[in-house]
Amino acid sequence: MLRSVGALVIDGLSMFEFGVVCEVFGIDRTEEGVPLIDFRVVGTRPGQAVRAASGIGITAPFGLDALADVDLVAVPATTIRDEYDPAILDAIRAAHARGATIVSVCSGVFVLAAAGILGGRAVTTHWRHADELAARYPELSVNPDVLFVDEGDIVTSAGTAAGIDACLHIVRRELGSQIATTIARRMVVPPQRDGGQRQYIPQPVPECTDDSLRHVLDWVLERLADDHTVDSLAARALMSSRTFARRFAAETGTTPMRWLTSQRILRAQHLLEDSDLDVEEVARACGFGSAALLRHHFRASVGVAPGDYRATFRARVA
């Protein structure tokens, strides 16, 4: 049962992610049937301002001892650094050891990792930080594609708004779907989003330094709707199929057909955002041939169906 939450205030705090925690857990919504949560903003220097990443000062009214009996400890995003305040790490370890749930938002997972409570768990963070997290803590299983990872006593979320998803998930898990939906409605956000971070990650065309391959890539990008095979692309590059595939992989880090599929997906994303073409027309324009084939590859690559992607990212004309 979720009755109390302690939100940590750390130097370099990100205001949005901190605000997410406050919005979900810290507002009195008892008039709408939401149980009142004992919400505590906690820091190492109660009553003294801590400078957020934006330069704003945040004052925590509670000291770290206020985490001694809370059900949930929330660690919002903060600047990534080699060392964190040992007192904060000790407080997180103690809370975890006594059975409190710990949730991190975005880069807050680096604080949890520094506290040594993650072990070899599956975790996530903002996709831009995923490689750094994996490099610093190779024992972790870092999944950059999801919005959050629930490991029971530890929940880690991806970047920024994914903290909303993780916090509402905890509410749903501990207090039920009706309470989570009520809070989400007040926040004017979906109670539960589909898909993961993949739909928000830019997919640029890889650079290619090999002139003969670059010309083929440029030619294909102008003709994505056409049929292409490794043999036909190799012939255009005046190479054998084996040589072409080997040089292509060396230059782009992938196979010709995987690259072609990724570029068709990228073109489909642009058309779903910026055009009025229906899904069947988008599929033909990108070279998938049918809406069913587009849906298959699009969900595998982006994590959501084309229609859901369009509903999220469709450009709105004023």
N, C-alpha and C positions, 0 to 999 in steps of 0.2 A: 504494500500500500504506500502511495506517495503522499507524505504529509508535510515534508520539509525539504527545502532546497537551499544550498549554499552556492552562490555564484562568486567565483574568484576574480578579484581585480589585480592584474599584474601589470607592471611597467610595460608600455608598448601595446597596451590593449587595443583591439579593433572595436570601434564603437558599434558598428552594425551588429556584429556577432554577439556582443554583450547585450545589445538591445533586444535581440531575438530571445535570449534566455529570460530577460526581464519581462518581455511581452507574453511569453507562453506561461511562465510560472509565477510572475510577480504581481499580476493584476487581480484585484478582487472582482470576481464574477459570480459571487454567491447568489445574486439576484436572478441569475440564469441557471442556477442549479449546479454550478461548478464548485466543488469543495475548496475552501480557502486553504491555500498552501502557505506555510510559514517560510517566507522568503527572506534570505539574508544575503546582503552584499558584503563580502568578506575580503580583507586584505591584511598585509603584514603591518601596516601602520594605520590603525583605525583613527578616523578623524583627520587624517592628513591626505592631501590630494596626491593621486598617482597620475602621472602624465600618460595619456593615451597616445596612440600612434598619430592621431590627428592634431595633437597638441593640446587637446582639451583636458582639464583636470577632473578626475573622478575621485570622490571621497567615499571610502568604505566605512560604514558605521560600526562594523563588527571586525574583531580580530580573528586570527586563525583558529582560536579555541572554539569559535562558533561552529566549526565543522565537526566537532566531536560527536554530535548526535543527529546530524541531518541524514535524510534518506538518500539524497542525490547531491553530488558535488558536480557543478558545471564549470568547465574550463573553456572560456571563449578564446577566440583567436588572439594571438599576440605575436610580436616580432620573433622570428626564429633566431636563436643564438646558441652558442656553445654551452653556456651555463645559465641556470636559473636559480633564484633565491633558494638556498637549501631548506629554509623554514617552510616554504611552500611545498617543496618536494616531500618533506617529512610529513606535512599535513595530509597530502594526497595519499601517501603510503599508509598512514594510520587509518584514514577513512576507508580505504580499500580493504585493509586487513580486518577491519571490524564488520565488513559486509555491506558498506554503502555502495550504491551504483555510481559510476563515474561516467560523465559524458563530456566529450570534447567537441568543439566546433572549429572546423577548418584547421589552422596551424596549431590549435591547442593540443593536438595529439603529440606534438613534439615535447610538450611539458610532461605528458603522461609517460612518454618513452624515456625521458630523462629521469623520471621518478622510478623507473624500473618495474612498473606494474603490468606491462604488456606481454612480457614473455615472448612466445612465438605466435602470438595471436594474429588473426586477420584484422586489418584496420583500413581506414581510408583517410584521405585529406583532400584538399583542393588539388585538382589535377596538375597545377603548376608546381606544387611542392612534392608530388608523389615520388619522383626520382630521387630528390634529396633525402626524403624520409627513408626510402629503401637503401640508399647508400650509407646513411648514418647508422641505421639499425637493420642490418641485413637479415637478422633473425625474424623480422616481421614479414608477414604476407600482406603486402600493400596492394589494394585493389583500387585503381584510379577511376573505375568506370561506374561505381555505385554512388548513391546519394548518402547512404550511411551503412554502417556495419554494426549489427547487434550481437555482441558476444555474451549477453546475459548481464554480467555485472559491469561490463564496460561497453559503452556505445561511442563510436567515433563517426563524425560526419564529414562530408566533403565541404566545398567552399561556400562561404557566405550564406545564401538562402537555403542551402541544404541543411543548415542548422535548424531551420524551421521544421523540416521534414523529420529530423532526428528527435527533436524535442516533442513534437506532436506524436511521434511513434511511441515515445516513453509514456506520454499521457495515455495513449490508447492502450498500451500494454498494462499499465498500472491502474488506470481509472476507468477504462472502457471506451468503446468507440463513440458513444453518445457525448461524453465529455470532450473528447478530442475534436469531434465535429463542431460542437458549440464554440470552442475556442477558435477553431479554424474559421468559422463563419464570422466571428467578431474581428478576426485579423484580415478577413477578405482574402483568404488563400485556400487552395484545395486541401481537404483533410489528408489526402494521400496522393502524391504525384507518382506517375508511372515513369519507368525508364531510369536512367542514371546520368552521370556526368558526361558520358560520351556525346550526348546531343548538344552539349555546350562547348565542346572542344574544337577549335579551328583545325581544319585539315588542309593545310597548304600543299600545293603541288611540290614534290621534292625537287631540289636543285639537281641538275645533271651537268657535269663538266665534259662529258664525252659528246663531241659535236654531232657525230652520226646518230647517236641515240637521242640527243636533244631534239634534233629535227623530226625524228619519228614521233616522239612524245608530243611535240607541238602539233604535228599533223593529225595525230589521233584525237587530241583534245578538240580539234575543229570538226571531228567526224565521229563523235561518241555514239551517235545513233546507228552507225554502220556496224556490220559484223566484222570482228577482228579475231585472228588466231595468232599463236606464236609464229607459225610458219609464214603467214602473210606479213606480219610485222618484221620478221627476220629478212624476208625478201626485200622489203622496202629499205631496210638498213644495209642491204647487200652483204648479208652474213648468213652462215648456216644457222639453223634453228638452235643447235646446241651452243654455238658461240654467242649468239644473240642473248639467249637465256642467261648464260653465265655472266656476260658483261652487264646485262640489265640488272641482275641481282647485286652485282658489285657496286653499281652506280646508285641504285634506288633503295637497296635493302629489302627488296621483295621480288616476287615473280611478276612477269608481264601481265598475267591474267588477274592476279590480285590487285596489281596497280590499276588495271583497267576498271575493275569492279569498284575500287575506292573512288576513282575519278567520276564514274557514273553516279555513285552515291552522292558525291559532292555536288555534281550538277543537279541532281534531283533535289537536294537541299535548297539550292539557290532558286530553282523553279517553284518549289513549294512555298518559299518565302515571298517571291517577287512576281509570280504570274498567276493567272486565273485558270491555267490548265488543270483539268481534273487528273486524278491519279493515273488513269489509263493513258492519257496523253503524255503525262510526265514520264511514264515508263517507256513509251515509244521514243520520246525525244532523247532519252538518256541511253537507249540501246538495250533495255531490259526486255522489250517486246511485249510484256504483259504486266498488268498491275499485280498479279499474284507473285511473279518473279521479283518485281520491285519490292513488294512488301517483305518477302523472304529475306532478301539481301539487306534491305534498309533496317529491319528490326535487328538482324544479326550485327550490323555495323554500328548503328546509332543507338539502339536500345529501346526504341519506340516505333510504333507504326507511322507511316507517312502522314496519315490524317491527323494523328495526335501531334506530330512535329509541326505541321502547318498551323494547327490551332494555337500552338505556343509561340511560334516565331513569325507568323504571317505579318508582313509589313502593313501597317495601318496608314491609309492615306487620309490626311486631314480634310 
